[in-house]
Amino acid sequence: MPVHKHKEMRRSYGFDEVAIVPGDSTINPEQTNTDFHLGSLSFSIPILAAAMDAVVDPQFAVLFSQLGGLAVLNLEGVQARYNNPEEILAEIAQAPQEEVTSLLQRVYSQPIKEQLIGERIQWIKQKGGVCAASVTPANTKGFASLIAEAGADVLVVQSTVTTARHFSKSPGLSFSELCQSIPLPIVVGNCVSYSAALELMRTGISGVLVGVGPGATCTTRQVLGIGVPQVTATMDCAAAREEYLRETGRYVAVITDGGIHSGGDLCKAFASGADAVMLGAILAQAEEAPGKGYHWGMSNPHPALPRGKRIKVGARAPLRKILFGPTSVSDGTQNLIGALRTAMGVCGAATIAQMHQIEMVIAPTIKTEGKSWQFQQEIYSQ
């Protein structure tokens, strides 16, 4: 009897399932160019620090800007709710694991103070930093003008899943209207599909965040069953970028957000088509990060359906060492830019755009092939 299928599924791939193929020619890593462009802004390293309270506060944003990247401040977090955010952050870090979810729900139930939004942005600008500010779609209409007037350089509109078309009983957020009314590069996320990314790009935004559920603290995939592995998601959104470029001649940045645990993952994101990456857990390990060795996501404090965990990442190294080395560990969590430049050199890619063209292969044994002695020694050392 014929088999009748309800729907067809295609195979998708995450970072652990693929490998980058070396190029036929090589380049000295010091001669590679890692510049990242967002609207009229240019950054010397293609890394954004995630808009999470454990990763970015105003001081971290300034430092990250000085080092060449772009840190995104969460304007719906403790920085915009409390005059004394350091005390709140310390309370979260010190809470017992069984109590932290209820504590986060209580902490984030306090109202956002509009005056703090302006103060935080202005402090970053006064210290010479480039300021990116993140809000959810629900609060964008109310805060966008305030954010622009305070002097922010980039507006990030971020939720678990974002689309250009949202059906609701109340008037939804129009990204086309937002782009026309706010004189800032606008980054929108998150999405994982070609069609959703293309529709978002057609609204006039400057960047798309790619990733649903891959973050180290996120449990969306367990709770909702939603997500696409990051290599496939990045490739699909990069294809949308190329189609939109063909249509309009305008380039929109694709930013892989989440799931990157090492330099190897970071390099695979660029080979998959990313123009930049957004990092959370790795940067939460910086000694300067406000989470004090802990990390938690923006979905943790949801009042009815929290989708995240506070995790202990440890304060392992200064931020400069995590980005530029020299590394004192062999797990790929430090000297991320050195890893990227080395991979680009081995592949013969002088620029990030050339890295997009590098061959990749499906390689489910890439991390285990020939590594039995390493695994045995790790087990014996525990």
C-alpha positions as CSV (number, residue, x, y, z in Angstrom):
1,M,0.0,0.0,0.0
2,P,1.2,3.5,-0.7
3,V,2.5,5.5,2.3
4,H,0.7,8.8,2.6
5,K,2.8,11.5,4.3
6,H,1.3,14.3,6.4
7,K,4.3,16.6,5.8
8,E,7.9,16.5,4.6
9,M,10.8,17.4,6.8
10,R,14.3,18.5,5.8
11,R,17.5,17.8,7.7
12,S,19.0,20.8,9.6
13,Y,22.4,21.2,11.2
14,G,23.9,22.7,14.3
15,F,27.5,23.7,15.0
16,D,28.5,20.2,16.3
17,E,27.4,18.6,13.1
18,V,29.5,20.5,10.5
19,A,33.1,21.4,9.7
20,I,34.8,24.1,7.8
21,V,37.0,22.9,4.8
22,P,40.4,24.6,4.6
23,G,41.0,26.7,1.5
24,D,43.3,26.0,-1.5
25,S,45.3,29.0,-0.5
26,T,46.1,30.6,2.9
27,I,46.6,34.1,4.3
28,N,48.5,35.4,7.2
29,P,45.9,35.8,10.0
30,E,47.2,39.3,10.8
31,Q,46.3,40.3,7.2
32,T,42.6,39.4,7.6
33,N,39.9,42.0,8.0
34,T,37.2,41.4,10.6
35,D,35.3,44.7,10.2
36,F,31.6,44.6,10.7
37,H,29.2,47.3,9.3
38,L,25.8,48.1,10.6
39,G,24.1,50.9,8.8
40,S,26.6,53.7,8.7
41,L,28.5,52.4,11.8
42,S,31.7,50.3,11.5
43,F,33.2,48.0,14.2
44,S,36.6,46.4,14.1
45,I,35.4,43.1,15.6
46,P,32.1,41.4,14.4
47,I,30.8,40.6,17.9
48,L,27.8,42.0,19.8
49,A,27.4,41.5,23.5
50,A,24.0,40.1,24.2
51,A,21.3,42.3,25.8
52,M,21.2,40.3,29.1
53,D,21.6,41.8,32.5
54,A,24.3,39.3,33.4
55,V,26.4,40.4,30.4
56,V,26.0,44.1,29.7
57,D,25.7,47.0,32.1
58,P,26.8,50.6,31.2
59,Q,30.4,50.0,32.3
60,F,30.7,46.8,30.3
61,A,29.2,48.6,27.2
62,V,31.8,51.3,27.3
63,L,34.7,48.7,27.7
64,F,33.3,46.5,24.9
65,S,33.0,49.6,22.6
66,Q,36.6,50.5,23.4
67,L,37.7,47.0,22.3
68,G,36.0,47.3,19.0
69,G,32.6,45.6,19.4
70,L,29.0,46.6,20.1
71,A,27.3,45.8,23.5
72,V,23.5,45.9,23.7
73,L,22.0,47.2,26.9
74,N,18.7,45.6,28.0
75,L,16.3,48.5,28.7
76,E,13.7,46.2,30.2
77,G,16.1,44.8,32.7
78,V,17.4,45.8,36.1
79,Q,19.3,48.8,34.6
80,A,16.1,50.5,33.8
81,R,14.1,49.3,36.8
82,Y,16.4,50.1,39.7
83,N,18.5,53.0,40.8
84,N,20.8,50.5,42.5
85,P,21.2,47.7,39.9
86,E,24.4,46.4,41.4
87,E,22.6,45.4,44.6
88,I,19.9,43.6,42.6
89,L,22.5,41.8,40.5
90,A,24.3,40.6,43.6
91,E,21.1,39.3,45.1
92,I,20.4,37.3,42.0
93,A,23.9,35.8,41.9
94,Q,23.7,34.8,45.6
95,A,20.2,33.3,45.5
96,P,19.8,29.5,46.0
97,Q,19.1,27.7,42.8
98,E,15.6,26.6,44.0
99,E,14.6,30.2,44.7
100,V,16.1,32.0,41.7
101,T,13.2,31.7,39.3
102,S,10.7,33.3,41.8
103,L,13.3,35.9,42.7
104,L,13.7,36.8,39.0
105,Q,10.0,37.0,38.6
106,R,9.8,39.4,41.5
107,V,12.8,41.5,40.4
108,Y,11.5,42.0,36.9
109,S,7.9,42.8,37.9
110,Q,9.0,46.2,39.1
111,P,8.0,49.0,36.6
112,I,10.5,50.4,34.1
113,K,11.6,54.0,35.0
114,E,11.7,56.1,31.9
115,Q,14.3,58.5,33.4
116,L,16.7,55.6,33.9
117,I,16.5,54.8,30.2
118,G,17.8,58.2,29.3
119,E,20.4,58.2,32.1
120,R,21.9,54.8,31.2
121,I,22.2,55.7,27.5
122,Q,23.7,59.2,28.3
123,W,26.2,57.7,30.7
124,I,27.5,55.3,28.0
125,K,27.7,58.2,25.5
126,Q,29.4,60.5,27.9
127,K,32.1,57.9,28.5
128,G,32.7,57.7,24.7
129,G,31.0,54.4,24.1
130,V,28.8,53.3,21.2
131,C,25.3,52.6,22.6
132,A,22.9,49.9,21.4
133,A,19.7,49.6,23.4
134,S,17.3,46.7,23.4
135,V,13.5,46.6,23.9
136,T,10.7,44.1,23.2
137,P,8.2,44.8,20.4
138,A,5.5,45.5,23.1
139,N,7.5,48.5,24.5
140,T,9.1,49.8,21.3
141,K,6.4,52.3,20.4
142,G,6.6,53.8,23.9
143,F,10.3,53.9,24.3
144,A,11.8,54.3,20.7
145,S,11.7,58.1,20.6
146,L,13.1,58.4,24.2
147,I,15.9,56.1,23.2
148,A,16.7,58.1,20.1
149,E,16.5,61.4,21.9
150,A,18.9,60.1,24.7
151,G,21.5,59.6,22.0
152,A,21.6,55.9,21.4
153,D,23.4,54.7,18.2
154,V,21.4,51.5,17.5
155,L,17.9,50.3,18.4
156,V,17.5,46.5,18.9
157,V,13.9,45.2,18.9
158,Q,14.1,41.7,20.3
159,S,11.7,38.9,21.3
160,T,11.8,35.1,21.3
161,V,10.3,35.0,17.7
162,T,9.8,38.2,15.7
163,T,8.0,38.5,12.3
164,A,7.1,41.4,10.0
165,R,3.4,40.4,10.3
166,H,1.9,40.0,13.7
167,F,-1.8,39.5,14.3
168,S,-3.3,40.9,17.5
169,K,-6.4,42.5,18.8
170,S,-4.5,45.7,19.3
171,P,-2.5,47.6,16.6
172,G,0.8,45.9,16.2
173,L,4.3,47.3,15.7
174,S,5.1,48.3,12.2
175,F,8.8,48.0,11.5
176,S,8.4,50.0,8.3
177,E,6.9,52.9,10.2
178,L,9.6,52.5,12.9
179,C,12.4,52.7,10.4
180,Q,10.9,55.9,9.0
181,S,10.4,57.6,12.3
182,I,13.7,56.7,14.1
183,P,17.0,57.9,12.6
184,L,18.9,54.9,13.9
185,P,20.0,51.6,12.5
186,I,17.4,49.1,13.7
187,V,18.2,45.5,14.4
188,V,15.3,43.0,14.8
189,G,15.1,39.5,16.1
190,N,14.9,36.7,16.5
191,C,14.1,34.6,13.4
192,V,15.3,31.4,11.8
193,S,13.7,31.1,8.4
194,Y,14.3,32.5,4.9
195,S,10.8,33.9,4.4
196,A,10.6,35.6,7.8
197,A,14.0,37.1,7.4
198,L,13.3,38.4,3.9
199,E,10.0,40.0,5.0
200,L,11.8,41.7,7.9
201,M,14.5,43.0,5.6
202,R,11.9,44.5,3.3
203,T,10.7,46.7,6.1
204,G,13.9,48.7,6.0
205,I,15.8,47.4,9.0
206,S,19.6,47.2,9.2
207,G,20.1,43.9,10.8
208,V,18.5,40.5,11.7
209,L,19.2,38.4,14.7
210,V,19.2,34.7,14.0
211,G,18.4,32.1,16.6
212,V,15.4,30.7,18.5
213,G,16.3,28.7,21.7
214,P,20.0,28.0,21.3
215,G,21.2,30.2,24.1
216,A,23.0,28.6,27.1
217,T,20.3,29.8,29.5
218,C,17.3,29.3,27.3
219,T,14.8,26.4,27.6
220,T,12.4,27.5,24.9
221,R,13.2,24.4,22.9
222,Q,12.3,22.2,25.8
223,V,9.3,24.2,26.9
224,L,7.8,25.0,23.5
225,G,9.6,22.6,21.1
226,I,10.4,25.5,18.8
227,G,13.7,26.3,17.1
228,V,16.1,25.5,14.2
229,P,19.7,24.5,14.6
230,Q,22.0,27.5,14.1
231,V,24.0,26.5,11.0
232,T,20.8,25.9,9.0
233,A,19.1,28.9,10.5
234,T,22.0,31.2,9.6
235,M,22.3,29.8,6.1
236,D,18.6,30.3,5.4
237,C,18.7,33.9,6.7
238,A,21.9,34.6,4.8
239,A,20.1,33.4,1.6
240,A,17.4,35.9,2.4
241,R,20.0,38.6,2.7
242,E,21.4,37.8,-0.7
243,E,18.0,37.8,-2.3
244,Y,17.2,41.2,-0.7
245,L,20.5,42.5,-1.9
246,R,19.7,41.4,-5.4
247,E,16.2,43.0,-5.2
248,T,17.3,46.4,-3.8
249,G,21.1,46.7,-3.8
250,R,20.8,47.2,0.0
251,Y,22.8,45.0,2.4
252,V,21.2,43.9,5.7
253,A,23.5,42.3,8.3
254,V,22.8,38.8,9.5
255,I,23.8,38.3,13.1
256,T,23.9,34.8,14.6
257,D,22.6,35.0,18.1
258,G,23.1,32.1,20.5
259,G,24.5,28.6,20.6
260,I,28.2,29.7,20.3
261,H,30.3,28.1,23.0
262,S,33.8,28.3,21.5
263,G,35.9,29.8,18.8
264,G,35.1,26.9,16.6
265,D,31.4,27.6,16.8
266,L,32.0,31.3,16.1
267,C,34.0,30.5,13.0
268,K,31.3,28.1,11.7
269,A,28.7,30.9,12.1
270,F,30.7,33.1,9.7
271,A,31.2,30.2,7.3
272,S,27.4,29.7,7.4
273,G,26.9,33.3,6.3
274,A,26.9,35.5,9.4
275,D,28.1,39.0,9.3
276,A,28.5,39.1,13.1
277,V,27.6,37.1,16.1
278,M,25.9,37.9,19.4
279,L,27.5,36.3,22.4
280,G,26.1,35.8,25.9
281,A,27.4,33.0,28.1
282,I,31.1,33.4,26.9
283,L,31.1,37.1,27.7
284,A,29.3,36.5,31.0
285,Q,32.6,34.8,32.0
286,A,34.4,38.0,31.8
287,E,35.6,39.4,35.1
288,E,34.0,42.8,34.2
289,A,30.6,41.2,33.4
290,P,27.8,42.3,35.9
291,G,26.5,38.8,36.5
292,K,29.4,38.0,38.9
293,G,30.0,34.6,37.4
294,Y,26.3,33.8,36.7
295,H,24.2,34.1,33.6
296,W,20.5,34.2,33.0
297,G,18.3,34.9,30.0
298,M,15.5,37.4,29.3
299,S,12.9,34.7,29.4
300,N,13.7,33.6,32.9
301,P,11.4,36.0,34.7
302,H,8.2,35.4,32.6
303,P,5.4,35.7,35.1
304,A,3.5,32.6,33.8
305,L,5.9,30.5,31.6
306,P,9.5,31.1,32.5
307,R,11.8,29.7,29.8
308,G,15.4,29.8,31.1
309,K,17.8,28.9,33.9
310,R,20.4,30.8,35.8
311,I,23.6,29.0,35.2
312,K,27.0,29.3,36.8
313,V,29.7,30.3,34.2
314,G,32.4,31.6,36.6
315,A,34.4,34.8,36.2
316,R,37.2,33.2,34.3
317,A,39.3,36.0,32.6
318,P,39.3,39.7,31.7
319,L,37.2,40.6,28.7
320,R,40.3,41.5,26.7
321,K,41.7,38.1,27.2
322,I,38.4,36.4,26.1
323,L,38.4,38.5,22.9
324,F,42.1,38.8,22.1
325,G,44.1,36.4,24.3
326,P,46.6,35.3,25.1
327,T,44.6,32.3,26.1
328,S,45.4,30.1,29.1
329,V,42.8,27.4,28.2
330,S,42.6,24.9,25.3
331,D,38.8,24.7,25.1
332,G,38.3,27.6,22.6
333,T,36.6,30.0,25.1
334,Q,39.3,32.6,24.9
335,N,41.0,34.6,22.2
336,L,37.9,34.5,20.0
337,I,39.2,37.0,17.5
338,G,42.5,35.1,17.2
339,A,40.5,32.0,16.4
340,L,38.5,33.8,13.8
341,R,41.5,35.3,12.1
342,T,43.3,32.0,12.1
343,A,40.3,30.2,10.6
344,M,40.0,32.9,8.0
345,G,43.7,32.6,7.2
346,V,43.6,28.8,6.9
347,C,40.6,29.2,4.5
348,G,42.2,31.9,2.4
349,A,39.4,34.4,3.4
350,A,40.7,37.9,3.7
351,T,37.3,39.3,4.7
352,I,34.1,38.2,6.4
353,A,32.4,38.3,3.0
354,Q,34.9,35.9,1.6
355,M,34.4,33.6,4.7
356,H,30.8,33.3,3.6
357,Q,31.9,31.4,0.5
358,I,34.1,28.8,2.3
359,E,33.0,25.2,1.8
360,M,31.5,23.3,4.7
361,V,30.8,19.6,5.2
362,I,28.4,17.6,7.2
363,A,30.6,16.1,9.9
364,P,28.9,14.5,12.9
365,T,32.2,13.1,14.2
366,I,34.1,16.3,13.9
367,K,34.5,16.7,17.7
368,T,35.0,13.0,18.6
369,E,37.2,11.5,15.8
370,G,40.5,10.5,17.2
371,K,39.8,12.1,20.6
372,S,39.3,9.0,22.8
373,W,42.3,9.6,24.9
374,Q,41.1,13.2,25.7
375,F,37.7,11.9,26.7
376,Q,39.2,9.1,28.9
377,Q,41.5,11.6,30.7
378,E,38.6,14.0,31.3
379,I,36.6,11.2,32.9
380,Y,39.5,10.1,35.1
381,S,40.2,13.7,36.2
382,Q,36.7,14.2,37.4
